Amino acid sequence: MLKVKNLIKRYQNGNEILYALNSVSLMIEDGDFVVILGPSGSGKSTLLNAISGLEQPDSGSITYDDYEICGLNQRELTKFRRDKTAYIFQAYYLLPFLNVESNIRMGADLNGNKNITEIIENIGLHGLEKRLPHELSGGQQQRVSIARALAKKPDILFCDEPTGALDEETSKQILTYLKHLQKQLQFTIVMVTHNTSIAQIATKVIKMTSGKIAEEIINDNPRNIKEITW
């Protein structure tokens, strides 16, 4: 379980203090599929970065099963992220000198995962294993980024616009596989997106504005991915 309490992140803009997060509190249960929505500047990406350990808040509490990550030093945060989490970035962050298979294997090796064949097949990368990132389209590079994160078999998967570079058909394929793996491996998904349609398949939807949670919706009956359009 992930518990966030009174999270604050602020920035100095001249004489003005801007709040990216303003006393944000929430709870995410193990196995949840959480979608965070909000306009640009609402604080949703800052929240994702904070709860994933990529960015330290100014104050507040973030606990994973009673393990507090606020105040950890960089070495401790790196170990936490390596052992517990994976992150799909909006930018791909692939190593340009490694081919598709080697980029994915980087994630797998962090958790001792020896078999990445199924992930490569199901993410739609079969036949592209030996290509370098510059030989791939943007959508293919994003699929490599997603496969690398999934190969790590994390306890919690953070996603920042993971389907932003993909067409609708490919997006649905990836989301279907994400849901399949989540059910199989019992991990938690926290996803930031501008695509409100994706919220229909989530178990919890968090709407943010001006650094605060404006609304939190529990979805007891998430829709099937095949039923949604965008």
C-alpha positions in Angstrom: 0.0 0.0 0.0 1.2 3.5 -0.9 0.2 6.3 1.5 0.8 10.0 0.7 0.2 12.6 3.3 0.3 16.4 3.1 2.8 16.4 0.2 4.2 19.9 -0.7 6.5 20.9 -3.5 7.1 24.5 -4.2 9.2 26.7 -6.5 10.5 30.2 -6.2 9.5 32.4 -9.2 11.0 35.8 -8.4 9.2 37.0 -5.3 6.4 34.6 -5.8 6.2 31.0 -4.4 4.5 28.6 -6.8 3.1 25.3 -5.5 3.4 22.3 -7.8 2.0 20.2 -5.0 -0.1 21.8 -2.2 -0.9 19.5 0.7 -1.7 16.4 -1.4 -2.8 13.3 0.4 -4.0 10.0 -1.2 -3.9 6.2 -0.7 -3.2 3.6 -3.4 -4.0 0.0 -2.6 -1.8 -2.9 -3.9 -3.0 -4.0 -7.3 -4.8 -0.7 -8.1 -4.7 0.8 -11.6 -4.6 4.5 -10.9 -4.9 7.2 -13.6 -4.0 10.8 -12.8 -5.6 13.4 -14.9 -5.2 17.2 -15.1 -4.2 20.0 -17.4 -0.6 21.1 -18.0 0.7 22.7 -14.8 -1.8 20.9 -12.5 1.0 19.0 -10.7 0.3 15.5 -12.0 3.8 14.8 -13.3 5.3 16.3 -10.1 3.2 14.0 -8.0 4.3 11.0 -10.1 7.9 12.0 -9.8 7.6 12.4 -6.0 5.8 9.2 -5.2 8.2 7.2 -7.5 11.3 8.6 -5.7 12.6 10.6 -8.6 12.0 13.9 -6.9 12.0 14.8 -3.3 9.1 16.9 -2.0 9.7 19.9 0.4 7.6 18.3 3.1 5.1 15.5 3.7 5.2 11.8 3.9 5.3 9.0 1.3 5.2 5.4 2.7 5.3 2.1 1.0 4.0 -0.5 3.4 5.2 1.7 6.3 8.6 2.3 4.6 9.1 6.1 4.4 11.0 7.3 1.3 10.9 11.0 2.1 14.3 12.1 3.4 16.2 9.1 1.9 19.6 10.0 0.4 20.3 9.4 -3.3 21.9 6.0 -2.7 18.9 4.8 -0.6 16.5 6.2 -3.2 18.4 4.5 -6.0 18.2 1.1 -4.2 14.4 1.6 -3.5 13.7 2.4 -7.2 15.8 -0.5 -8.4 14.2 -3.0 -6.1 10.6 -1.9 -6.1 9.6 0.3 -9.0 9.8 0.8 -12.8 9.1 3.9 -14.8 7.8 4.4 -18.3 8.9 7.9 -19.4 7.2 10.2 -21.9 10.7 10.5 -23.5 12.1 7.1 -24.3 15.5 7.3 -22.7 16.9 4.3 -24.6 20.6 3.8 -24.7 21.5 4.6 -28.4 24.4 2.2 -28.6 22.4 -0.8 -27.5 19.9 -2.7 -29.7 16.3 -3.4 -28.8 17.0 -6.7 -27.0 19.9 -5.3 -25.0 17.9 -2.2 -23.9 15.1 -4.5 -22.7 17.5 -6.8 -21.0 18.8 -3.9 -18.9 15.5 -3.9 -17.1 15.3 -7.6 -16.9 18.8 -7.9 -15.4 17.9 -5.6 -12.5 15.4 -8.2 -11.2 17.1 -11.4 -12.4 14.5 -12.0 -15.1 16.1 -14.4 -17.7 13.2 -14.6 -20.1 12.2 -11.6 -22.1 11.0 -13.4 -25.2 7.3 -13.3 -24.2 7.5 -9.6 -23.5 9.2 -8.9 -26.9 6.5 -10.9 -28.6 3.5 -9.4 -26.8 4.7 -5.8 -27.1 5.0 -6.1 -30.9 8.8 -6.1 -31.2 9.5 -9.5 -32.7 11.9 -9.2 -35.6 13.3 -5.9 -34.3 15.5 -7.3 -31.6 18.8 -6.4 -33.3 17.9 -2.9 -34.4 19.4 0.2 -32.7 17.0 2.9 -31.4 17.8 5.3 -34.4 16.5 2.6 -36.7 13.1 2.6 -35.0 10.1 4.8 -35.3 9.0 6.9 -32.3 6.2 4.4 -31.6 8.6 1.4 -31.7 11.0 3.2 -29.4 8.2 3.8 -26.9 7.4 0.1 -27.0 11.0 -0.7 -26.2 10.8 1.6 -23.3 7.6 -0.1 -22.1 9.1 -3.5 -22.5 12.2 -2.5 -20.6 10.1 -1.4 -17.6 7.9 -4.5 -17.7 10.9 -6.8 -17.9 11.9 -5.6 -14.5 8.7 -7.1 -12.9 8.2 -4.2 -10.5 6.0 -4.0 -7.5 4.7 -0.7 -8.8 4.8 0.7 -12.3 4.8 4.4 -12.9 3.8 5.6 -16.4 4.1 9.2 -17.8 2.0 9.4 -21.0 3.1 5.8 -22.0 0.9 5.8 -25.1 1.4 9.4 -26.1 3.5 8.4 -29.2 1.3 5.5 -30.2 -1.7 5.2 -32.5 -5.0 4.0 -31.0 -4.7 0.4 -32.2 -1.1 0.0 -30.8 -2.1 1.9 -27.6 -4.9 -0.6 -27.0 -2.5 -3.5 -27.6 -0.1 -2.2 -25.1 -2.8 -1.4 -22.5 -4.3 -4.8 -22.9 -0.9 -6.4 -22.3 -0.3 -4.1 -19.3 -3.6 -5.2 -17.7 -2.8 -8.9 -18.5 0.6 -8.7 -16.8 -0.8 -6.7 -13.9 -3.3 -9.5 -13.2 -0.6 -12.2 -13.6 2.1 -10.5 -11.5 -0.1 -8.5 -9.1 1.7 -5.2 -9.4 0.3 -1.7 -9.1 0.0 0.8 -12.0 0.0 4.6 -11.5 -0.4 6.4 -14.8 -0.4 10.1 -15.8 -2.2 10.8 -19.0 -4.0 13.5 -20.9 -6.2 10.8 -22.5 -9.5 10.8 -20.5 -10.6 7.6 -22.3 -7.9 5.6 -20.5 -9.4 6.6 -17.2 -12.4 4.3 -18.0 -10.2 1.2 -17.5 -8.7 2.4 -14.2 -9.8 1.3 -10.7 -9.1 4.8 -9.3 -9.1 8.2 -11.1 -7.4 11.2 -9.5 -8.1 14.6 -11.0 -5.7 17.4 -10.3 -5.7 21.2 -10.6 -3.3 23.9 -9.3 -1.3 21.4 -7.3 -4.3 19.9 -5.5 -6.5 16.9 -5.9 -9.8 18.2 -7.2 -11.6 14.9 -7.3 -10.9 11.2 -6.5 -13.1 8.6 -8.2 -13.3 4.9 -7.3 -14.3 2.9 -10.4 -15.8 -0.4 -9.2 -16.5 -1.5 -12.8 -13.6 -0.6 -15.1 -14.5 -0.9 -18.7 -12.8 -3.4 -21.1 -10.1 -1.8 -23.2 -11.9 -2.9 -26.4 -14.9 -0.8 -25.4 -13.2 2.5 -25.3 -12.3 4.9 -28.1 -10.3 8.1 -28.5 
